[in-house]
Amino acid sequence: MQTEKSEQVKSVAADTRGKHRISAELKRLEQETRFLEEELEQLDKMEAASAACKEILSNVEARPDPLLLTTNGPTNPSWDRWFEGPQDKSGCRCWIL
């Protein structure tokens, strides 16, 4: 009889721990659901990402890069001869060009 009562007490204690775990898990899931619903509401309020990307792209393209030099043409035209091919192909004896 003593063992039956101790088993009942153990099962009741185990049952309350199980109920507590289940209620804690349920509260966690409800909290996560609320968080996801709030995030969805924020996403609905935001404008489309493509529109924001287009706006950023137009702003970036409109401004020159401060780290790149801007030249309107060659500063020294004689330097261009190094980057152009030879003027007459018969006078060139190199194998690369």
C-alpha positions as CSV (number, residue, x, y, z in Angstrom):
1,M,0.0,0.0,0.0
2,Q,2.9,2.3,0.8
3,T,4.4,1.6,-2.6
4,E,1.1,2.4,-4.4
5,K,1.0,5.8,-2.7
6,S,4.6,6.6,-3.5
7,E,4.0,5.5,-7.2
8,Q,1.0,7.8,-7.3
9,V,2.9,10.7,-5.9
10,K,5.7,10.1,-8.3
11,S,3.3,9.9,-11.3
12,V,1.6,13.1,-10.1
13,A,5.0,14.9,-9.8
14,A,6.0,13.6,-13.2
15,D,2.7,14.7,-14.6
16,T,3.1,18.3,-13.2
17,R,6.6,18.5,-14.7
18,G,5.2,17.3,-18.0
19,K,2.4,19.9,-17.9
20,H,4.9,22.6,-17.0
21,R,7.2,21.6,-20.0
22,I,4.2,21.5,-22.3
23,S,3.0,24.9,-21.1
24,A,6.5,26.4,-21.4
25,E,6.9,25.0,-24.9
26,L,3.4,26.4,-25.8
27,K,4.3,29.8,-24.5
28,R,7.6,29.7,-26.5
29,L,5.7,28.8,-29.6
30,E,3.1,31.6,-29.0
31,Q,5.9,34.1,-28.5
32,E,7.7,33.0,-31.7
33,T,4.4,33.2,-33.6
34,R,3.9,36.8,-32.3
35,F,7.4,37.6,-33.4
36,L,6.9,36.2,-36.9
37,E,3.6,38.1,-37.2
38,E,5.2,41.4,-36.3
39,E,8.0,40.7,-38.8
40,L,5.5,40.0,-41.5
41,E,3.7,43.3,-40.7
42,Q,6.9,45.2,-41.0
43,L,7.6,43.5,-44.3
44,D,4.2,44.5,-45.6
45,K,4.9,48.1,-44.6
46,M,8.2,48.2,-46.4
47,E,8.4,49.2,-50.1
48,A,9.5,46.7,-52.7
49,A,13.2,45.8,-52.5
50,S,13.6,46.3,-56.2
51,A,12.5,49.9,-55.9
52,A,15.0,50.6,-53.1
53,C,17.7,48.9,-55.1
54,K,16.9,51.0,-58.2
55,E,17.1,54.2,-56.1
56,I,20.5,53.2,-54.6
57,L,21.8,52.3,-58.0
58,S,20.8,55.6,-59.5
59,N,22.4,57.5,-56.6
60,V,25.6,55.5,-56.9
61,E,25.8,55.9,-60.7
62,A,25.2,59.6,-60.5
63,R,28.3,60.2,-58.3
64,P,31.8,59.6,-59.5
65,D,34.0,57.4,-57.5
66,P,36.3,59.6,-55.3
67,L,39.1,57.0,-55.5
68,L,39.3,56.9,-59.3
69,L,40.9,59.6,-61.2
70,T,38.7,61.3,-63.8
71,T,40.3,62.2,-67.1
72,N,38.5,63.6,-70.1
73,G,41.1,62.3,-72.5
74,P,44.7,61.2,-72.5
75,T,46.9,63.6,-70.6
76,N,49.8,62.8,-72.9
77,P,48.9,61.6,-76.4
78,S,52.3,60.1,-76.9
79,W,51.5,57.5,-74.3
80,D,48.6,56.2,-76.5
81,R,51.1,54.7,-79.0
82,W,52.1,52.1,-76.4
83,F,48.5,50.8,-76.1
84,E,47.6,51.0,-79.7
85,G,48.7,48.5,-82.2
86,P,51.4,49.3,-84.8
87,Q,50.3,51.8,-87.4
88,D,51.6,49.7,-90.4
89,K,51.7,45.9,-90.0
90,S,54.6,45.4,-92.4
91,G,57.0,47.4,-90.2
92,C,56.3,45.4,-87.1
93,R,58.7,42.5,-86.5
94,C,57.3,41.4,-83.2
95,W,55.6,38.0,-82.8
96,I,53.1,39.2,-80.1
97,L,51.1,41.6,-82.2
